[in-house]
């Protein structure tokens, strides 16, 4: 896996994980990348500082710490996103076609629906962790 800092024309910077550099290039070429904050599909690599551990620190985060950090990052990204539930496919397609205003949304789609959106060039990305719908949260 490789992590890139990506950015959009609005200067939003966010991390994305890819299987390889070629995987990033392929997804960018297919128009599958979009900004989680504004929905822009004009995405490029942002300047990155290498992750270098301090000499002698040697501490590697545990899987539990990494999962907690991922959950926190996803929660932060979803703070500005609207839950649309099962309307996700229709909402994403409407925004892509210019029939609705662009805004960050998240919801539910079957794998087949997600593939269809991607094939149409609709910029979508799966969330790394499951999301509990607001009406089911306790």
Backbone as CSV, one residue per row, in Angstrom:
resi,resn,N_x,N_y,N_z,CA_x,CA_y,CA_z,C_x,C_y,C_z
1,UNK,0.846,-1.180,0.000,0.000,0.000,0.000,0.889,1.240,0.000
2,UNK,0.368,2.291,-0.621,1.068,3.562,-0.661,0.068,4.668,-0.312
3,UNK,0.520,5.663,0.432,-0.327,6.777,0.842,0.155,8.032,0.132
4,UNK,-0.780,8.745,-0.500,-0.460,10.015,-1.125,-1.289,11.112,-0.472
5,UNK,-0.705,12.295,-0.330,-1.474,13.484,-0.007,-1.980,14.008,-1.340
6,UNK,-3.287,14.194,-1.454,-3.894,14.704,-2.679,-4.510,16.066,-2.389
7,UNK,-4.716,16.855,-3.439,-5.342,18.162,-3.256,-6.222,18.483,-4.455
8,UNK,-7.136,19.438,-4.222,-8.033,19.898,-5.271,-7.749,21.376,-5.531
9,UNK,-8.375,21.989,-6.538,-8.147,23.409,-6.820,-8.548,24.342,-5.663
10,UNK,-9.397,23.873,-4.746,-9.793,24.686,-3.590,-8.787,24.582,-2.449
11,UNK,-7.664,23.922,-2.693,-6.571,23.752,-1.723,-6.947,22.844,-0.552
12,UNK,-7.949,21.993,-0.745,-8.234,20.970,0.266,-7.195,19.870,0.098
13,UNK,-6.545,19.479,1.175,-5.539,18.418,1.133,-6.060,17.241,1.953
14,UNK,-5.944,16.043,1.390,-6.431,14.844,2.053,-5.561,13.661,1.655
15,UNK,-5.574,12.628,2.498,-4.793,11.423,2.231,-5.645,10.410,1.482
16,UNK,-4.986,9.620,0.643,-5.653,8.510,-0.031,-4.670,7.356,-0.127
17,UNK,-5.173,6.147,0.040,-4.353,4.936,0.005,-4.593,4.212,-1.310
18,UNK,-3.514,3.723,-1.899,-3.595,3.006,-3.169,-2.747,1.738,-3.090
19,UNK,-3.072,0.777,-3.929,-2.286,-0.461,-3.975,-0.874,-0.170,-4.469
20,UNK,-0.768,0.784,-5.394,0.532,1.132,-5.967,0.419,2.507,-6.617
21,UNK,1.545,3.029,-7.059,1.543,4.301,-7.773,0.771,4.160,-9.082
22,UNK,0.883,2.995,-9.712,0.151,2.746,-10.951,-1.353,2.729,-10.704
23,UNK,-1.779,2.224,-9.536,-3.195,2.213,-9.181,-3.715,3.646,-9.081
24,UNK,-2.927,4.540,-8.454,-3.298,5.961,-8.390,-3.454,6.518,-9.803
25,UNK,-2.451,6.275,-10.669,-2.481,6.801,-12.035,-3.723,6.315,-12.783
26,UNK,-4.060,5.030,-12.602,-5.227,4.462,-13.281,-6.530,5.105,-12.788
27,UNK,-6.672,5.252,-11.467,-7.885,5.849,-10.918,-8.019,7.308,-11.349
28,UNK,-6.902,8.030,-11.386,-6.939,9.430,-11.827,-7.353,9.501,-13.289
29,UNK,-6.784,8.640,-14.123,-7.111,8.636,-15.549,-8.588,8.314,-15.789
30,UNK,-9.166,7.468,-14.946,-10.574,7.082,-15.096,-11.523,8.077,-14.427
31,UNK,-10.969,9.123,-13.781,-11.811,10.119,-13.136,-12.481,9.630,-11.871
32,UNK,-11.854,8.674,-11.180,-12.458,8.080,-9.986,-12.098,8.806,-8.698
33,UNK,-11.212,9.790,-8.775,-10.781,10.494,-7.567,-11.588,11.774,-7.395
34,UNK,-11.973,12.068,-6.161,-12.672,13.322,-5.894,-12.344,13.805,-4.489
35,UNK,-12.461,15.103,-4.300,-12.196,15.725,-3.004,-13.342,15.384,-2.053
36,UNK,-13.039,14.840,-0.865,-14.103,14.503,0.077,-14.761,15.736,0.696
37,UNK,-14.151,16.910,0.524,-14.706,18.122,1.119,-15.600,18.901,0.158
38,UNK,-15.184,19.000,-1.103,-15.969,19.809,-2.044,-16.485,19.019,-3.239
39,UNK,-16.025,17.773,-3.412,-16.507,16.950,-4.517,-15.791,17.169,-5.835
40,UNK,-14.806,18.067,-5.890,-14.083,18.327,-7.131,-13.380,17.060,-7.610
41,UNK,-13.418,16.835,-8.927,-12.706,15.683,-9.484,-11.369,16.096,-10.100
42,UNK,-11.002,17.371,-9.936,-9.684,17.848,-10.385,-8.704,17.618,-9.241
43,UNK,-8.103,16.450,-9.217,-7.257,16.023,-8.104,-5.825,15.841,-8.584
44,UNK,-4.891,16.253,-7.740,-3.483,16.043,-8.025,-2.742,15.708,-6.745
45,UNK,-1.514,15.255,-6.894,-0.703,14.946,-5.719,-0.233,16.245,-5.076
46,UNK,-0.354,16.305,-3.759,0.119,17.461,-2.993,1.547,17.182,-2.535
47,UNK,2.320,18.227,-2.285,3.675,17.987,-1.753,3.588,17.239,-0.431
48,UNK,4.491,16.287,-0.257,4.490,15.465,0.953,5.857,15.485,1.597
49,UNK,5.868,15.463,2.902,7.114,15.285,3.640,7.256,13.795,3.925
50,UNK,8.446,13.252,3.789,8.597,11.830,4.066,8.349,11.531,5.544
51,UNK,7.759,10.393,5.814,7.506,9.974,7.194,8.765,9.307,7.722
52,UNK,9.536,10.043,8.509,10.792,9.526,9.054,10.672,9.521,10.574
53,UNK,10.908,8.363,11.176,10.852,8.279,12.631,12.092,8.927,13.237
54,UNK,11.893,9.539,14.383,13.031,10.119,15.091,13.996,9.006,15.476
55,UNK,15.275,9.321,15.451,16.292,8.338,15.780,16.049,7.786,17.177
56,UNK,16.014,6.482,17.253,15.862,5.824,18.538,14.427,5.686,19.020
57,UNK,13.433,6.318,18.317,12.056,6.202,18.812,11.572,4.768,18.644
58,UNK,11.780,4.207,17.470,11.484,2.806,17.216,10.073,2.345,17.513
59,UNK,9.204,3.212,18.024,7.849,2.787,18.352,7.004,2.753,17.097
60,UNK,6.393,1.615,16.865,5.472,1.461,15.763,4.068,1.409,16.344
61,UNK,3.135,2.185,15.772,1.769,2.150,16.305,1.187,0.742,16.202
62,UNK,0.396,0.384,17.189,-0.262,-0.920,17.175,-1.406,-0.893,16.174
63,UNK,-1.865,-2.060,15.715,-3.021,-2.093,14.813,-4.237,-1.376,15.421
64,UNK,-4.413,-1.509,16.739,-5.542,-0.836,17.391,-5.398,0.689,17.294
65,UNK,-4.168,1.211,17.477,-3.927,2.649,17.364,-4.150,3.125,15.925
66,UNK,-3.698,2.321,14.961,-3.886,2.679,13.556,-5.371,2.709,13.196
67,UNK,-6.125,1.716,13.665,-7.559,1.659,13.394,-8.271,2.851,14.034
68,UNK,-7.882,3.202,15.251,-8.475,4.362,15.923,-8.183,5.644,15.152
69,UNK,-6.973,5.778,14.636,-6.614,6.964,13.859,-7.410,7.013,12.559
70,UNK,-7.593,5.858,11.914,-8.383,5.797,10.687,-9.834,6.175,10.967
71,UNK,-10.388,5.650,12.060,-11.770,5.969,12.435,-11.926,7.462,12.710
72,UNK,-10.959,8.054,13.389,-11.014,9.485,13.685,-10.929,10.309,12.400
73,UNK,-10.069,9.893,11.481,-9.932,10.618,10.217,-11.214,10.529,9.400
74,UNK,-11.838,9.349,9.374,-13.096,9.196,8.637,-14.189,10.043,9.274
75,UNK,-14.277,10.032,10.589,-15.294,10.829,11.291,-15.103,12.314,10.986
76,UNK,-13.851,12.773,10.965,-13.557,14.179,10.658,-14.000,14.510,9.235
77,UNK,-13.702,13.624,8.278,-14.085,13.856,6.885,-15.608,13.899,6.729
78,UNK,-16.320,13.096,7.508,-17.780,13.028,7.375,-18.501,14.170,8.092
79,UNK,-17.765,14.965,8.884,-18.393,16.094,9.581,-19.043,17.069,8.602
80,UNK,-18.472,17.207,7.418,-19.001,18.154,6.434,-19.793,17.459,5.327
81,UNK,-20.072,16.176,5.505,-20.787,15.389,4.509,-22.211,15.110,4.997
82,UNK,-23.121,14.999,4.056,-24.524,14.728,4.382,-24.848,13.270,4.112
83,UNK,-25.459,12.601,5.092,-25.921,11.224,4.923,-27.162,11.241,4.037
84,UNK,-27.103,10.532,2.910,-28.257,10.458,2.009,-28.808,9.037,1.912
85,UNK,-28.194,8.108,2.639,-28.693,6.733,2.702,-28.800,6.062,1.346
86,UNK,-29.958,5.451,1.101,-30.167,4.690,-0.137,-30.349,5.588,-1.351
87,UNK,-30.416,6.901,-1.140,-30.522,7.848,-2.261,-29.144,8.194,-2.830
88,UNK,-28.075,7.561,-2.299,-26.711,7.934,-2.682,-26.496,7.882,-4.194
89,UNK,-26.897,6.794,-4.828,-26.654,6.629,-6.267,-27.329,7.741,-7.054
90,UNK,-28.598,8.001,-6.764,-29.331,9.047,-7.488,-28.744,10.431,-7.225
91,UNK,-28.383,10.708,-5.958,-27.819,12.011,-5.603,-26.465,12.222,-6.294
92,UNK,-25.603,11.204,-6.254,-24.273,11.327,-6.867,-24.397,11.534,-8.374
93,UNK,-25.284,10.778,-8.990,-25.474,10.898,-10.439,-26.033,12.285,-10.791
94,UNK,-26.995,12.785,-10.012,-27.582,14.112,-10.275,-26.529,15.207,-10.180
95,UNK,-25.650,15.114,-9.178,-24.588,16.113,-9.053,-23.640,16.031,-10.242
96,UNK,-23.300,14.805,-10.634,-22.382,14.604,-11.755,-22.951,15.178,-13.052
97,UNK,-24.258,15.043,-13.244,-24.909,15.523,-14.460,-25.248,17.016,-14.398
98,UNK,-24.961,17.660,-13.265,-25.239,19.080,-13.119,-26.686,19.380,-12.770
99,UNK,-27.441,18.357,-12.411,-28.849,18.545,-12.062,-29.026,18.942,-10.603
100,UNK,-27.985,18.771,-9.795,-28.030,19.130,-8.377,-26.708,19.794,-8.017
101,UNK,-26.755,20.624,-6.984,-25.558,21.326,-6.526,-24.550,20.329,-5.943
102,UNK,-23.269,20.523,-6.259,-22.218,19.659,-5.720,-22.063,19.904,-4.223
103,UNK,-22.001,18.813,-3.468,-21.782,18.885,-2.026,-21.278,17.524,-1.579
104,UNK,-20.571,17.460,-0.473,-20.104,16.162,0.019,-21.283,15.345,0.561
105,UNK,-21.405,14.121,0.081,-22.449,13.217,0.553,-21.853,11.844,0.828
106,UNK,-22.541,11.065,1.649,-22.199,9.663,1.831,-23.497,8.903,2.041
107,UNK,-23.476,7.630,1.678,-24.683,6.831,1.789,-24.406,5.384,1.423
108,UNK,-25.428,4.736,0.893,-25.338,3.309,0.599,-25.457,3.052,-0.897
109,UNK,-24.650,2.108,-1.378,-24.719,1.652,-2.766,-24.254,0.207,-2.794
110,UNK,-24.865,-0.580,-3.641,-24.403,-1.954,-3.817,-23.111,-1.924,-4.628
111,UNK,-22.321,-2.996,-4.592,-21.115,-3.021,-5.433,-21.432,-2.791,-6.911
112,UNK,-22.532,-3.350,-7.398,-22.906,-3.165,-8.810,-23.248,-1.709,-9.094
113,UNK,-23.968,-1.064,-8.176,-24.308,0.350,-8.350,-23.053,1.217,-8.335
114,UNK,-22.125,0.909,-7.438,-20.880,1.674,-7.361,-20.067,1.514,-8.646
115,UNK,-19.998,0.287,-9.170,-19.278,0.061,-10.429,-19.929,0.848,-11.566
116,UNK,-21.266,0.861,-11.608,-21.970,1.597,-12.659,-21.661,3.090,-12.577
117,UNK,-21.667,3.639,-11.363,-21.331,5.058,-11.198,-19.907,5.325,-11.679
118,UNK,-18.974,4.475,-11.275,-17.576,4.654,-11.683,-17.437,4.571,-13.196
119,UNK,-18.144,3.618,-13.816,-18.093,3.477,-15.272,-18.655,4.710,-15.981
120,UNK,-19.602,5.395,-15.331,-20.180,6.624,-15.897,-19.284,7.833,-15.653
121,UNK,-18.221,7.646,-14.877,-17.320,8.749,-14.575,-17.712,9.558,-13.355
122,UNK,-18.684,9.054,-12.580,-19.102,9.749,-11.371,-18.011,9.545,-10.319
123,UNK,-17.443,10.630,-9.775,-16.354,10.481,-8.809,-16.871,10.018,-7.439
124,UNK,-16.623,8.765,-7.127,-17.025,8.189,-5.841,-15.836,7.448,-5.248
125,UNK,-15.894,7.204,-3.962,-14.857,6.416,-3.295,-15.496,5.705,-2.118
126,UNK,-15.105,4.451,-1.894,-15.657,3.743,-0.735,-15.030,4.268,0.560
127,UNK,-15.815,4.258,1.614,-15.278,4.620,2.926,-14.542,3.410,3.484
128,UNK,-13.438,3.632,4.187,-12.672,2.485,4.684,-13.369,1.722,5.814
129,UNK,-14.243,2.394,6.558,-14.924,1.757,7.685,-16.435,1.896,7.519
130,UNK,-17.210,0.960,8.054,-18.670,1.069,7.962,-19.181,2.314,8.684
131,UNK,-20.303,2.823,8.209,-20.948,3.987,8.816,-22.319,3.553,9.329
132,UNK,-22.617,3.901,10.558,-23.926,3.619,11.123,-24.867,4.736,10.675
133,UNK,-25.964,4.399,9.967,-26.904,5.443,9.555,-27.403,6.220,10.778
134,UNK,-27.565,7.543,10.630,-27.963,8.371,11.773,-29.229,7.895,12.470
135,UNK,-30.190,7.356,11.726,-31.437,6.919,12.342,-31.302,5.584,13.081
136,UNK,-30.138,4.934,12.931,-29.905,3.669,13.633,-28.923,3.825,14.794
137,UNK,-28.322,5.018,14.922,-27.356,5.256,16.006,-28.102,5.344,17.326
138,UNK,-27.475,4.820,18.396,-28.172,4.888,19.686,-27.536,5.888,20.607
